[in-house]
Every structure is written in C-alpha cells, then in structure tokens.
Amino acid sequence: MGRHDFFSKYAPRPGRVRFAISRVAVLALVLIVLGWIGISILLAPPPASEQLAAIPLESGPSSTSAPAGSPSSPGHRPGPQVTVHVVGAVKKPGVYDLPEGSRITDAVKKAGGLAKDAHPELVNLAAKLVDGQQVILPGSSSAATGQNAPAPTEKAKISISTADAQTLQELPGIGPALAERIIDFRTENGPFTSVAELDAVSGIGPAMLEKLAELVVP
C-alpha cells in the first residue's frame, strides 16, 4: 500500500464536501437574517407609545359655554328697533320692525316695494323713521287731480288729550276760552278716552262735536 493509496482512502469525498459547504452557507444565512431582525427590533421605536400619544382625549360637552352663533351669544343680540305701520300704495301693507335709524325708503322695501299707482314724489323717502310712526304712500286714487298734495291722513288730526291751548285754537269754533276749558276738563278728569267726551265740556254742543269729530282724536 503506497502513500497515494493512503491519502486517497482518507481524503473527503466530493459529495461530502459539497454537503458541508451547503450547511455552512445555510447557517451563515440564518445568522444574517436573525442578526438583521435583532438590529431592526433594537433600532425601531416602540409602537405602543406612538399610538397612545396619537389618540386625542375626548372631553364631555361643556355646560358653561354656548356655541358661536347661538341665540344666547352676546354678540348676536338684536339692536334697537322701531315699529312702523306702512299703508297706502305699497305691495304688502302692514306693521314692520326695522333697525333704529332706518329711513322711509327702508320701510317701503320691507313692505314689498311701491305699488304701480304710487306717487313717491309726495313723500320724503329719506326721512328717518320714528317708533310708532304710520308711513302712508299716496297713490293715484288718493292724489288730488292736478295737485301734488296727498289726501288728509290720521297724522294731521289733533289729539285733544295732549294738544296745548294754541294747537286747540286751530280747530274751527275753538277760541282761547274754550281751549282753556278743554284743558281744565282733562286735567280734572284725566285724558279723553273718546272724542264723544268733548260733549261734556262746557260750550261744546252736538253741532260743534260733529264738526270736530273728523279733525281730532282722543
């Protein structure tokens, strides 16, 4: 048995060499994968803390605060207003509320605008409104033929409960003495509740009362 035969007997066979190399390669690959997973776990931030930090805390409804734009909000309280009665040549006559400082033209717009037969030139549309005012828009049926004057209105009547002596004397048949008796009567008995009560004033009979009925209000 020669030296060549000895090494040939104990030398590793090619199949065993390939198997050993394959095992080493697989082991090395497993170690690399495990190492990569371990490094990823160490370097990655904990997800639990991020999730907890990202969840907003829910708060219950507050009973002390009112939502913006609600009726109880101080910034949405309506300002001072005036109430006026719009009649005559408008599309929607009626009683309307408007902001204080509004003009007659605003009341006309609120009442739907002018009617077809309206004569706005007979009214000062730029005049400011007063609370309790009656706005009368004259139309063709109320305008005098060939004149630019509106028909008489309730506003022109004299209040026998508030007029002074000089104003009362503007009425037909009322002189200084009778005007003073009217004032004395309402001072003693209170304001007139009806025009018919003028009959109780000394010097005013049924005939004069009939004349004054269309010219005065209580």
BAKOL-280054 format. One record per residue (C-alpha): x, y, z; residue in one letter. Coordinates in steps of 0.02 Angstrom, whole numbers, plus 50000, padded with zeros to 5 digits. Layout:
XYZA ...
REM end
This chain:
500005000050000M 500805015749944G 500685033750002R 499485037949863H 498285024849919D 498335031150099F 497795049050054F 496515042649932S 495725032050067K 495575045650196Y 495285060750083A 493485068150092P 492375063449952R 491685077349838P 489875074449889G 490275076450073R 491245092350038V 489755099949947R 488575095050087F 489695102950218A 489825119050118I 487935119650098S 487665117850285R 488895131850321V 488045143150194A 486305139850265V 486935142750442L 487755158950390A 486165164650303L 485115160750456V 486315170350567L 486255185250449I 484345185250449V 484245183650637L 485515197450657G 484545208850540W 482915205550636I 483765209050801G 484515225350739I 482825230750668S 481975227450835I 483305237250930L 483295252250812L 481405253350784A 480465264750909P 479155256251017P 477465257450925P 476445257051084A 476995274251142S 476615282050972E 474855275050968Q 474485281351143L 475155298551102A 474135299750941A 472455296051022I 471585312551069P 470685313551234L 468815315951219E 468045329351326S 466225329751377G 465045343851325P 465315359751421S 463805366551509S 464545383851535T 464975388551356S 463755392451216A 464165388351034P 464585402750921A 463075409650832G 461815403250960S 460405414851018P 461205416051190S 462825422851119S 463015441151173P 463715445951003G 462085441350914H 460825451451014R 459725462150902P 460005480750914G 458695494150948P 457225493450829Q 455725504050780V 453995497750738T 453065506650597V 451415504450505H 451615505250317V 450005508350219V 449455515550054G 450215511949885A 451375497749936V 451285479449888K 451205472350066K 450465484850190P 450715480350371G 451675482950533V 453555480350520Y 455075480850635D 456635489350568L 458315494050645P 458355510850731E 458965524250611G 458105516750459S 457295528050327R 455575528150250I 456315520150094T 456845505250203D 455065503350267A 454405503750088V 455615489750038K 455065479750191K 453265481650133A 453665473949964G 454045489949870G 452965503049786L 451325498749703A 451045503149519K 450005518549560D 451175525149696A 451735543349699H 453385542749796P 453755560849748E 452445566049876L 453405558050020V 455145561550087N 455865544050069L 457485549550153A 456625554350316A 457095544050469K 455795532550545L 455105535350720V 454435521450830D 452545520250812G 452525530450651Q 451245527250514Q 452025528350341V 450735532350207I 451225530750024L 449955540449918P 449335532649758G 448335538649608S 446685535749698S 447215546649845S 448085560649750A 447045575949708A 446765579249524T 448025591849455G 448855593749626Q 450385586349708N 449655585349884A 449205568949970P 447485566250044A 447235570450229P 447895557250348T 447645552250528E 449305560350571K 448545577550535A 447205575550669K 447435584450835I 447465574750998S 446275582851121I 447175574151264S 448905581251229T 448695597051123A 449085613851204D 447925628851201A 448705636251043Q 448515619850947T 446715617751004L 446305635050937Q 446735629050762E 445095619250766L 443535627750697P 442495636150833G 443825634050970I 444395650551044G 445555654251191P 444195652151323A 443535635651254L 445305629051232A 445645632551417E 444035623651467R 444565608251368I 446255608351457I 445435610751627D 444235596451594F 445605583851552R 446645590051699T 445225586151819E 444595570151736N 446125563051650G 446465560751464P 445005558951345F 444575540951302T 443465545651155S 443035560951051V 441235559851114A 441815565451288E 442055583051218L 440165584851236D 440445585951424A 441505601751406V 440515617551433S 440255626751268G 440365611651154I 438675605651091G 438155591950970P 438365603050816A 440165607750859M 440565590050912L 440005584050741E 441215596250657K 442655591450770L 442395572550755A 443365571450590E 444765582950647L 445275576450817V 445745560350906V 445685556451093P 
REM end
